[in-house]
Amino acid sequence: MKYRDVARALKKQGCTSRPGKGDHEVWTCPCDQKHRAVVTKPGEISPGVIGDAIKKMACLPKGWLQ
């Protein structure tokens, strides 16, 4: 899955981002600022990182990343 697709889905759910180290970006959930996922910026994102983001953003509705 491409970064832009993940970023678009997170923005649609109201998540905000801030720069991380290097090419990483930290996304924060709108619920209470406790759910955070780190996603790499350019190109393709590995399935492991996608799975980790889905687990960490547990407060988002099921199927938010389709």
Secondary structure, DSSP 8 states (H G I E B T S, - for coil): -BHHHHHHHHHHTT-EEEE-STTEEEEE-TTTS--EEEEE-SSB--HHHHHHHHHHTTTS-TT---
